[in-house]
Every structure is written in C-alpha cells, then in structure tokens.
Amino acid sequence: MAQTTYGTIGFIGVGHMGGPMARRLHQAGHALVLMDADRQVAERLAAELGERIQVADTGDELAAQCDLIITMLPTSAIVRAVLAGPRGVLAGLRPGTPVLDMTSGVPHETQRLSEDVQQAGGVLLDAPVSGGVARAQVGELTIMVGGAGSEVDKVRPVLAAMGTQVLHVGAVGSGHAMKALNNLVSAGGFLIGVEALMIGQRFGLDPAVMVDVLNASTGMNNSTQKKFKQYVLSRSFASGFGLDLMVKDLTIALSIATEEGTPSPFSALCRELWASGATLLGPGQDHTAIAKLVEALAHTELEAAASAGS
C-alpha cells in the first residue's frame, strides 16, 4: 500500500464540521493553511491552534503553500467557485497535489470538477463524511472515498487522522453518491421513528421508554440511539447538522435515482416530507427539528415523562 507524507495541508471551510477536522489534522502533526468565507472564523481557529498555522485570503495563495488541499463546504457549486474561480485553488495548484472534496456534493458535478483538477495538474478525490460534529471532534468519522485506489492509498493516513472508518467505495463521485444515499436511509429512519413515537404517545406510552425498547429491539437505528432523547425529547434540536443540508442531500439522492432510471417512490415521499418541514420551519433549523412537522400534523408535542431516565 503506497502512502505519502504530506507536510502542509490546506483546509478550506473551517466551520462546525471543518473546524474539528482541522484540529485533528493539527494534532496529527500537520502544518495547516486555513481559509474560510468568514476570515474571522479561520483566524480564531489559527489563534487557538498556535504553531504551524497560517490563514490565506484566496485559493491560489493557499494552494501555492500546500502539499494537499481539503474542502469542507456546503455545496458543489461553492466548491467549484473556490477551486476554479479567478483566484481559485487551481490557479496556484502545485503539480500532483491531491484535492480532497469532503463536501456532501453532487456526484456528476464532482466528476466534471475532477477533470478540471486533472487539467490543472492535480487529482481530485471525493471523501464525504458521516458522524456529525461529535464524532468529528474525537476523530471517529466514517469517510467514504471515491477515486483511484492508488490515490486513495496515498492519502489514507491523512483521512485516518479524522476518521476511524476510511472506506474506498469506487471511482470519483462514488463517495458523494454513497453519502447522499446514506443520508436518505438515515432520514427515512428518523421520520418513521418520530411517527412511531407520536403514535405511541397518543396511545399512552412514554416516548422515552419507547426509545429504550426500540434500542433493545429490531427497531433500533441511528436516530433511536443518538437523536431522539438527545435532541428531540430534550427539545434542544441541536445536533449541529442543518435541515437545509439534509434536504440538499436527499435531493442529490433523488437526482441519482432519476439519472439511473431507478424507481424510488418511498425515497421521493421522504424527500418531499423533509422539504415540507424545511418550508414550515424556515431557515436556520437543525435537521432534528423535522420532528416538529410530525408534531404539527398531530397537533401534539412529543415529551418524555418526568420520571423517564436519560
């Protein structure tokens, strides 16, 4: 397995997810050049981390200093603007530099962008993550990587600093496809689980006890384990992953189904419900707030009994 040591890493997008991931790379011994749409965010992280940290104003400035570049941005359109703009990364890219797009992106756009990176002398891999802010903070993300196997092997040590599961899922674009489909399954499990809690509460069951039973039974899923008590029944709705981003990922999943000619009626319904929830609740909502859509339809708020355990 061919592996390469990268001294200085450029990290573009150091917000809720990117910030913790950059910290993990710094802890692993990498020098970093940071860049963010909000320069103050990058400057605060640079001040926190201290040594071997710089802040860049433009993509070409960052690229000229780096052996490897990571993007952790909201959309593929923003990734393209950061990479291919007039002062973008590709304008300063060193020959042979890997670009790891860890955004939850659009697979076909990723494939087109890969061609642009190749023409600039670099190589693009898509490497979206699953696990949320909590697992980003402790370096326990699952990372789905698309690209040539030999190129994945070279960057595996860098990815291993941020995640405990680094899974090569196929050619360029495959990582982004897998991430969208993973979130489709997660979104479906969340909605059906919340509906079950509402039905049970209306019957007289305690939703917190229901969660305990589900977690000891075949109804267990990520939402029953890590979201319902923590963010819904607590009423905090603060998982750190936005409702708008979930709708984006579900839209990507449905676009893949359409492009591949795959019937997906349940998936389409799931996406429409999440999109309806986003419209109802407005911008800036955590994705776990989708439970409020179920509550609005039932005219009932989910709540755990006062005696229920955590």
Backbone torsions as a table, in degrees:
resi	resn	phi	psi	omega
1	MET	NA	115.0	-179.4
2	ALA	-79.2	124.4	178.1
3	GLN	-126.2	147.2	-176.9
4	THR	-123.4	141.7	176.5
5	THR	-91.4	129.1	179.3
6	TYR	-113.2	120.5	-177.3
7	GLY	-75.3	-60.9	-176.9
8	THR	-110.0	128.5	-178.1
9	ILE	-115.4	131.7	172.8
10	GLY	-90.2	131.9	-178.5
11	PHE	-125.8	115.5	-176.4
12	ILE	-110.4	114.1	-177.5
13	GLY	103.0	84.6	-173.2
14	VAL	-116.0	49.7	178.0
15	GLY	-87.5	-138.2	-173.6
16	HIS	-56.7	-43.8	179.9
17	MET	-93.4	-45.4	-176.2
18	GLY	-63.2	-36.1	179.9
19	GLY	-59.2	-54.6	177.3
20	PRO	-59.8	-35.9	179.7
21	MET	-67.6	-40.1	176.6
22	ALA	-64.3	-37.5	177.7
23	ARG	-60.6	-41.4	179.9
24	ARG	-63.2	-39.4	178.6
25	LEU	-66.3	-38.6	177.8
26	HIS	-64.6	-42.1	178.4
27	GLN	-63.6	-27.4	178.7
28	ALA	-81.1	-2.3	173.8
29	GLY	103.6	8.5	-178.2
30	HIS	-87.3	139.3	166.0
31	ALA	-76.0	145.8	-174.6
32	LEU	-128.7	144.3	165.9
33	VAL	-116.5	118.1	-173.7
34	LEU	-101.6	150.1	175.9
35	MET	-150.8	138.5	179.2
36	ASP	-149.5	153.5	176.7
37	ALA	-58.0	-32.1	173.7
38	ASP	-102.3	100.2	-175.9
39	ARG	-56.0	-33.7	-178.5
40	GLN	-62.9	-33.1	176.7
41	VAL	-62.6	-45.7	178.7
42	ALA	-65.5	-39.7	-178.9
43	GLU	-66.3	-39.2	178.5
44	ARG	-63.9	-42.4	179.0
45	LEU	-66.4	-39.9	178.6
46	ALA	-61.9	-41.6	178.8
47	ALA	-66.0	-36.4	179.3
48	GLU	-66.8	-44.3	-174.7
49	LEU	-77.4	-32.8	173.5
50	GLY	84.2	-114.9	-170.7
51	GLU	-66.0	148.5	174.0
52	ARG	63.9	32.0	179.5
53	ILE	-126.5	132.1	175.3
54	GLN	-128.8	162.7	176.3
55	VAL	-121.6	132.0	179.4
56	ALA	-109.1	149.9	178.2
57	ASP	-92.9	-28.0	-176.7
58	THR	-134.0	158.6	-178.5
59	GLY	-63.9	-40.2	-179.1
60	ASP	-67.6	-34.2	176.1
61	GLU	-63.6	-43.5	178.6
62	LEU	-64.5	-48.1	-175.0
63	ALA	-61.5	-35.5	-177.4
64	ALA	-64.7	-17.5	-175.9
65	GLN	-105.2	-4.1	-165.1
66	CYS	-118.7	147.5	177.0
67	ASP	-91.4	-18.0	-179.3
68	LEU	-155.9	145.5	-175.9
69	ILE	-129.6	135.4	179.1
70	ILE	-119.7	134.9	170.5
71	THR	-113.5	133.3	175.4
72	MET	-133.0	83.5	-168.2
73	LEU	-127.1	164.3	-172.9
74	PRO	-66.6	-39.1	-172.7
75	THR	-142.2	162.5	176.0
76	SER	-63.2	-34.4	179.1
77	ALA	-61.9	-39.2	178.3
78	ILE	-70.1	-38.5	176.4
79	VAL	-58.8	-45.5	179.8
80	ARG	-61.6	-42.6	-179.4
81	ALA	-63.2	-39.3	-178.8
82	VAL	-71.5	-37.4	-177.6
83	LEU	-81.9	-45.7	-167.6
84	ALA	-105.4	2.4	179.1
85	GLY	-67.3	174.0	-176.9
86	PRO	-55.9	-37.4	176.3
87	ARG	-111.6	32.4	-174.7
88	GLY	-79.4	175.1	-177.7
89	VAL	-55.8	-42.4	-174.3
90	LEU	-65.0	-23.2	179.3
91	ALA	-70.4	-21.0	-179.2
92	GLY	-122.1	11.9	-173.0
93	LEU	-66.8	131.5	174.1
94	ARG	-76.0	147.3	178.6
95	PRO	-56.9	133.2	176.8
96	GLY	81.9	2.2	-176.4
97	THR	-70.4	128.6	173.4
98	PRO	-76.2	139.8	172.8
99	VAL	-117.2	117.9	-178.8
100	LEU	-102.4	109.3	178.0
101	ASP	-90.0	101.6	-177.5
102	MET	-96.5	9.1	171.6
103	THR	-64.9	156.0	168.1
104	SER	-85.7	93.7	-168.6
105	GLY	-107.7	179.8	178.3
106	VAL	-89.8	118.8	-171.9
107	PRO	-54.0	-46.2	-177.1
108	HIS	-69.2	-33.4	174.6
109	GLU	-67.3	-37.6	176.6
110	THR	-60.4	-42.1	179.2
111	GLN	-64.0	-39.5	177.1
112	ARG	-67.3	-40.3	179.6
113	LEU	-67.0	-32.1	177.1
114	SER	-60.0	-38.8	178.2
115	GLU	-64.0	-39.3	179.0
116	ASP	-66.0	-41.6	178.6
117	VAL	-64.0	-41.2	178.9
118	GLN	-62.2	-41.1	178.4
119	GLN	-64.9	-27.7	178.2
120	ALA	-83.8	-2.8	176.5
121	GLY	100.3	3.2	-179.9
122	GLY	-110.2	-169.3	177.7
123	VAL	-138.9	131.3	-179.3
124	LEU	-103.2	135.0	171.3
125	LEU	-123.3	139.4	172.9
126	ASP	-97.6	132.2	-173.3
127	ALA	-143.4	61.5	178.6
128	PRO	-67.4	163.6	-172.6
129	VAL	-124.6	160.7	172.2
130	SER	-133.8	142.2	178.4
131	GLY	139.7	-19.4	176.8
132	GLY	76.5	-179.2	-175.0
133	VAL	-61.6	-41.8	-176.4
134	ALA	-58.5	-44.6	-179.4
135	ARG	-78.3	-25.5	173.3
136	ALA	-64.2	-37.1	-177.5
137	GLN	-65.3	-31.3	-177.3
138	VAL	-106.2	6.9	177.2
139	GLY	70.8	33.8	-177.2
140	GLU	-117.1	31.5	178.5
141	LEU	-71.2	156.1	164.8
142	THR	-97.0	128.6	-175.5
143	ILE	-119.3	123.4	-178.7
144	MET	-102.6	116.4	-170.2
145	VAL	-112.8	132.1	173.2
146	GLY	-113.3	134.0	-179.6
147	GLY	152.1	176.6	177.6
148	ALA	-64.1	140.8	-177.1
149	GLY	-57.1	-39.3	-179.0
150	SER	-65.0	-36.0	178.8
151	GLU	-73.3	-36.5	176.9
152	VAL	-62.5	-42.5	179.9
153	ASP	-60.4	-36.7	-179.1
154	LYS	-63.6	-37.5	-174.8
155	VAL	-97.8	0.5	-175.7
156	ARG	-56.4	-40.8	178.6
157	PRO	-61.3	-35.4	176.9
158	VAL	-65.5	-46.3	179.5
159	LEU	-64.6	-35.7	-179.4
160	ALA	-66.1	-20.8	176.0
161	ALA	-72.1	-18.6	-177.5
162	MET	-110.2	-18.6	-176.5
163	GLY	-144.5	152.6	178.6
164	THR	-91.7	-18.2	177.6
165	GLN	-122.1	110.6	175.9
166	VAL	-113.4	106.1	-170.8
167	LEU	-113.9	117.8	176.4
168	HIS	-81.9	115.1	-171.2
169	VAL	-106.9	-4.8	178.3
170	GLY	149.5	-158.2	-177.7
171	ALA	-73.1	174.5	179.5
172	VAL	-53.6	133.7	-176.3
173	GLY	98.7	-21.7	-177.8
174	SER	-67.7	-35.4	178.3
175	GLY	-61.4	-45.2	179.9
176	HIS	-67.9	-35.8	175.7
177	ALA	-63.7	-45.0	-178.9
178	MET	-63.8	-40.6	179.9
179	LYS	-62.5	-44.7	179.9
180	ALA	-63.0	-40.4	-179.5
181	LEU	-71.6	-34.7	174.1
182	ASN	-60.4	-45.0	-178.8
183	ASN	-70.0	-28.2	173.3
184	LEU	-61.5	-46.8	178.6
185	VAL	-63.9	-42.7	179.3
186	SER	-62.6	-43.8	-178.9
187	ALA	-64.3	-40.8	177.7
188	GLY	-63.3	-42.6	178.7
189	GLY	-63.7	-37.6	179.3
190	PHE	-64.6	-48.9	-175.8
191	LEU	-64.8	-44.4	-178.6
192	ILE	-67.1	-33.0	177.9
193	GLY	-66.7	-43.7	178.8
194	VAL	-63.8	-41.0	177.1
195	GLU	-60.2	-41.7	178.8
196	ALA	-62.9	-41.2	177.6
197	LEU	-62.0	-40.2	179.9
198	MET	-66.1	-44.3	177.6
199	ILE	-58.9	-46.0	-178.8
200	GLY	-63.8	-41.7	179.4
201	GLN	-63.0	-41.3	178.1
202	ARG	-62.2	-31.8	178.6
203	PHE	-75.3	-26.9	-178.0
204	GLY	123.9	2.6	177.6
205	LEU	-80.6	151.1	175.3
206	ASP	-84.2	120.8	-179.2
207	PRO	-56.0	-34.5	179.4
208	ALA	-66.2	-39.4	176.7
209	VAL	-67.9	-38.6	176.4
210	MET	-58.2	-42.7	178.7
211	VAL	-60.5	-42.4	177.8
212	ASP	-60.1	-42.8	-179.6
213	VAL	-66.6	-44.6	178.8
214	LEU	-59.0	-39.9	-178.6
215	ASN	-72.3	-14.0	175.5
216	ALA	-104.0	7.4	-172.5
217	SER	-135.3	-173.1	-175.1
218	THR	-73.8	-9.9	177.2
219	GLY	-81.9	-0.1	-177.5
220	MET	-61.8	136.4	169.1
221	ASN	-151.5	-176.7	-176.5
222	ASN	-59.3	-36.9	-178.4
223	SER	-69.5	-39.9	177.6
224	THR	-66.4	-33.8	-177.5
225	GLN	-79.3	-39.4	-165.8
226	LYS	-126.8	1.4	-174.7
227	LYS	-129.5	-40.6	-169.5
228	PHE	-65.2	-52.2	177.5
229	LYS	-70.9	-42.4	-171.3
230	GLN	-67.3	-38.5	-171.0
231	TYR	-123.8	-26.1	-178.8
232	VAL	-92.7	-59.2	-178.4
233	LEU	-67.4	-27.2	175.5
234	SER	-75.6	-15.8	-177.6
235	ARG	66.1	19.4	179.7
236	SER	-82.6	-34.5	-179.3
237	PHE	44.3	57.7	-171.8
238	ALA	-140.2	53.3	-179.7
239	SER	-76.4	-22.1	-178.8
240	GLY	96.8	2.0	178.1
241	PHE	-119.0	123.0	-171.3
242	GLY	-73.7	148.9	175.9
243	LEU	-62.5	-39.0	179.5
244	ASP	-63.9	-34.4	178.8
245	LEU	-71.4	-34.9	176.0
246	MET	-65.1	-43.2	178.0
247	VAL	-61.2	-40.2	177.5
248	LYS	-59.1	-46.7	-178.2
249	ASP	-65.6	-37.4	178.3
250	LEU	-68.0	-35.4	176.8
251	THR	-65.0	-39.6	176.3
252	ILE	-62.1	-45.0	-180.0
253	ALA	-59.5	-42.9	179.8
254	LEU	-68.0	-34.1	178.1
255	SER	-66.2	-35.5	176.4
256	ILE	-64.6	-43.1	178.6
257	ALA	-59.5	-43.3	-179.9
258	THR	-64.8	-46.0	-178.9
259	GLU	-63.6	-32.3	-178.3
260	GLU	-94.3	3.1	178.2
261	GLY	64.1	37.6	-176.3
262	THR	-105.3	117.6	176.9
263	PRO	-59.7	134.3	-176.5
264	SER	-149.2	61.9	-175.7
265	PRO	-63.3	-41.5	179.6
266	PHE	-67.9	-39.6	178.9
267	SER	-62.0	-41.2	179.2
268	ALA	-63.6	-41.7	178.3
269	LEU	-64.2	-42.5	179.1
270	CYS	-58.8	-47.1	-179.3
271	ARG	-62.5	-41.0	-178.7
272	GLU	-66.4	-36.6	177.8
273	LEU	-65.3	-43.6	178.5
274	TRP	-65.8	-40.6	178.2
275	ALA	-64.8	-38.8	177.1
276	SER	-63.5	-40.3	177.1
277	GLY	-62.4	-39.8	178.9
278	ALA	-64.3	-39.2	177.7
279	THR	-66.4	-42.8	-179.7
280	LEU	-63.3	-43.7	-171.7
281	LEU	-87.4	-23.5	-179.7
282	GLY	86.9	175.9	-174.4
283	PRO	-70.8	160.7	173.4
284	GLY	82.2	12.5	-176.8
285	GLN	-89.6	146.1	169.5
286	ASP	-70.4	149.3	-176.3
287	HIS	-64.3	-26.7	179.6
288	THR	-69.1	-15.2	177.1
289	ALA	-68.9	-7.5	175.5
290	ILE	-58.8	-21.2	175.5
291	ALA	-57.6	-27.7	180.0
292	LYS	-67.9	-23.5	174.0
293	LEU	-65.0	-47.1	177.7
294	VAL	-61.3	-40.7	178.9
295	GLU	-64.4	-40.5	179.8
296	ALA	-64.4	-40.1	179.2
297	LEU	-66.4	-34.0	-177.7
298	ALA	-92.5	-7.6	-175.5
299	HIS	53.5	38.0	-178.0
300	THR	-145.3	138.5	177.2
301	GLU	-97.7	133.3	176.1
302	LEU	-69.9	136.5	177.7
303	GLU	-153.0	142.3	177.1
304	ALA	-86.0	146.7	174.9
305	ALA	-61.7	149.2	-177.0
306	ALA	-60.2	-26.6	-177.9
307	SER	-87.4	-4.0	-176.2
308	ALA	-69.1	142.9	177.5
309	GLY	-78.1	170.7	-179.9
310	SER	-85.6	NA	NA
